[in-house]
């Protein structure tokens, strides 16, 4: 049974839509790849976490920088190979400022991990904002001091310039749900969890929203809800409510789940109780250690099955569809998620992405590469040249 440390301290959590829209080849993130689902639609969210007593503010992830053509060379060289389409309209720094949150108010930026679609552009924050990285990041070869000082580094040098870079201590013996944990504020309101496998230093956040409820800020512990749903404790219902489905995919009555379990790629018998996918173990996998990553996902199921935890995977495209964002509602937070029934509302929307009846699921969220609000025809040549 999942047990949490006791505390009466909470954090306020607001979600930021980083304006990232992308598609990615499915084999990079999930297995097995099934016909009609060769491409995944991804959005990208970040979180503004605020200690409700001290007022200290932390950004958990920053999404993708708007000028992605200025990413380190090693990233630019591979984007067009794996990412068919990409659009980012704003940096998170712009969204914060437009929402009345001065950048000088952000005490720390926490990277769930160092991949390009989570690190944003830290150089836009004042030097008073510290950067928090996961275990092993600072000593991992080929990362620091960053690009261009190291030609093949995937992180930019200017993210670290004149800035405190903190690697929290996870060796205190504190564990939550089988993951090593770090009490970020020291008062039980916000924890960082060591969730290994995706890349060195991958972390999740665990934010206490009431004395008994939590948001798990998932980063890239997985990328698609079908990796944790359905499962033995939360099987498919007999029917999926019509309102969960996209309009063009709706049936006259609530949708029978047999439509989706019929194309379940798993060979296991209890298809309505088995996640549709695992993390990718293919050659193109974005997971440096797929086996360890799957172990982290298996531990995540205990959080998923708890009525007191809402999992927010960074690339879950249903999150900005159904939950309030700082972009549109600057004063709205996610703390009353349980009271508002958001967990149940979010549970099955991912089936819209799945093929059925020989037809593909949801259309691509974006076509082509975009720059300055329009399709950028010369993207590949330009990114490889700049």
ChimeraX attribute file (.defattr): number of C-alpha atoms within 10 A of each C-alpha:
attribute: neighborCount
match mode: 1-to-1
recipient: residues
	/A:1	7
	/A:2	10
	/A:3	8
	/A:4	14
	/A:5	10
	/A:6	11
	/A:7	13
	/A:8	12
	/A:9	17
	/A:10	24
	/A:11	25
	/A:12	23
	/A:13	25
	/A:14	23
	/A:15	25
	/A:16	27
	/A:17	24
	/A:18	32
	/A:19	22
	/A:20	22
	/A:21	23
	/A:22	23
	/A:23	21
	/A:24	21
	/A:25	19
	/A:26	22
	/A:27	23
	/A:28	21
	/A:29	26
	/A:30	25
	/A:31	19
	/A:32	19
	/A:33	18
	/A:34	15
	/A:35	15
	/A:36	15
	/A:37	20
	/A:38	16
	/A:39	22
	/A:40	23
	/A:41	23
	/A:42	22
	/A:43	22
	/A:44	26
	/A:45	30
	/A:46	28
	/A:47	26
	/A:48	22
	/A:49	24
	/A:50	22
	/A:51	19
	/A:52	14
	/A:53	10
	/A:54	9
	/A:55	13
	/A:56	15
	/A:57	22
	/A:58	22
	/A:59	24
	/A:60	26
	/A:61	27
	/A:62	28
	/A:63	30
	/A:64	28
	/A:65	25
	/A:66	22
	/A:67	16
	/A:68	21
	/A:69	19
	/A:70	13
	/A:71	22
	/A:72	21
	/A:73	21
	/A:74	15
	/A:75	20
	/A:76	21
	/A:77	14
	/A:78	12
	/A:79	18
	/A:80	17
	/A:81	11
	/A:82	15
	/A:83	18
	/A:84	17
	/A:85	20
	/A:86	22
	/A:87	27
	/A:88	23
	/A:89	19
	/A:90	18
	/A:91	20
	/A:92	27
	/A:93	20
	/A:94	16
	/A:95	19
	/A:96	18
	/A:97	11
	/A:98	13
	/A:99	15
	/A:100	11
	/A:101	17
	/A:102	13
	/A:103	17
	/A:104	13
	/A:105	15
	/A:106	21
	/A:107	20
	/A:108	22
	/A:109	22
	/A:110	27
	/A:111	26
	/A:112	30
	/A:113	25
	/A:114	21
	/A:115	19
	/A:116	20
	/A:117	19
	/A:118	24
	/A:119	22
	/A:120	25
	/A:121	22
	/A:122	23
	/A:123	16
	/A:124	14
	/A:125	20
	/A:126	15
	/A:127	17
	/A:128	15
	/A:129	22
	/A:130	21
	/A:131	21
	/A:132	21
	/A:133	22
	/A:134	27
	/A:135	22
	/A:136	13
	/A:137	20
	/A:138	17
	/A:139	9
	/A:140	11
	/A:141	9
	/A:142	16
	/A:143	20
	/A:144	18
	/A:145	17
	/A:146	19
	/A:147	21
	/A:148	15
	/A:149	12
	/A:150	16
	/A:151	13
	/A:152	15
	/A:153	20
	/A:154	22
	/A:155	25
	/A:156	25
	/A:157	18
	/A:158	16
	/A:159	21
	/A:160	18
	/A:161	13
	/A:162	13
	/A:163	17
	/A:164	14
	/A:165	18
	/A:166	16
	/A:167	16
	/A:168	16
	/A:169	14
	/A:170	18
	/A:171	11
	/A:172	10
	/A:173	9
	/A:174	14
	/A:175	17
	/A:176	18
	/A:177	16
	/A:178	15
	/A:179	19
	/A:180	19
	/A:181	26
	/A:182	24
	/A:183	18
	/A:184	15
	/A:185	14
	/A:186	9
	/A:187	14
	/A:188	21
	/A:189	26
	/A:190	27
	/A:191	22
	/A:192	25
	/A:193	27
	/A:194	23
	/A:195	31
	/A:196	25
	/A:197	23
	/A:198	26
	/A:199	21
	/A:200	20
	/A:201	21
	/A:202	26
	/A:203	30
	/A:204	27
	/A:205	27
	/A:206	26
	/A:207	25
	/A:208	26
	/A:209	25
	/A:210	19
	/A:211	13
	/A:212	14
	/A:213	21
	/A:214	27
	/A:215	23
	/A:216	23
	/A:217	25
	/A:218	24
	/A:219	26
	/A:220	25
	/A:221	26
	/A:222	26
	/A:223	21
	/A:224	26
	/A:225	24
	/A:226	21
	/A:227	22
	/A:228	21
	/A:229	25
	/A:230	22
	/A:231	20
	/A:232	15
	/A:233	14
	/A:234	17
	/A:235	15
	/A:236	22
	/A:237	14
	/A:238	12
	/A:239	13
	/A:240	17
	/A:241	17
	/A:242	16
	/A:243	12
	/A:244	19
	/A:245	19
	/A:246	15
	/A:247	9
	/A:248	8
	/A:249	13
	/A:250	15
	/A:251	13
	/A:252	6
	/A:253	10
	/A:254	15
	/A:255	19
	/A:256	16
	/A:257	15
	/A:258	15
	/A:259	14
	/A:260	20
	/A:261	18
	/A:262	12
	/A:263	17
	/A:264	18
	/A:265	17
	/A:266	16
	/A:267	8
	/A:268	10
	/A:269	8
	/A:270	13
	/A:271	22
	/A:272	23
	/A:273	18
	/A:274	24
	/A:275	20
	/A:276	24
	/A:277	21
	/A:278	22
	/A:279	28
	/A:280	25
	/A:281	21
	/A:282	16
	/A:283	9
	/A:284	13
	/A:285	19
	/A:286	20
	/A:287	26
	/A:288	15
	/A:289	17
	/A:290	21
	/A:291	16
	/A:292	16
	/A:293	24
	/A:294	22
	/A:295	14
	/A:296	20
	/A:297	21
	/A:298	14
	/A:299	15
	/A:300	21
	/A:301	20
	/A:302	15
	/A:303	21
	/A:304	20
	/A:305	18
	/A:306	16
	/A:307	12
	/A:308	17
	/A:309	22
	/A:310	25
	/A:311	23
	/A:312	23
	/A:313	23
	/A:314	27
	/A:315	26
	/A:316	23
	/A:317	22
	/A:318	19
	/A:319	21
	/A:320	18
	/A:321	12
	/A:322	11
	/A:323	17
	/A:324	19
	/A:325	23
	/A:326	25
	/A:327	20
	/A:328	12
	/A:329	13
	/A:330	18
	/A:331	12
	/A:332	16
	/A:333	20
	/A:334	18
	/A:335	20
	/A:336	12
	/A:337	18
	/A:338	19
	/A:339	8
	/A:340	11
	/A:341	10
	/A:342	16
	/A:343	18
	/A:344	12
	/A:345	15
	/A:346	20
	/A:347	20
	/A:348	20
	/A:349	21
	/A:350	19
	/A:351	20
	/A:352	19
	/A:353	22
	/A:354	21
	/A:355	19
	/A:356	19
	/A:357	10
	/A:358	9
	/A:359	11
	/A:360	16
	/A:361	18
	/A:362	19
	/A:363	12
	/A:364	17
	/A:365	16
	/A:366	17
	/A:367	15
	/A:368	16
	/A:369	21
	/A:370	20
	/A:371	17
	/A:372	12
	/A:373	9
	/A:374	11
	/A:375	15
	/A:376	14
	/A:377	12
	/A:378	9
	/A:379	16
	/A:380	17
	/A:381	9
	/A:382	12
	/A:383	18
	/A:384	16
	/A:385	11
	/A:386	10
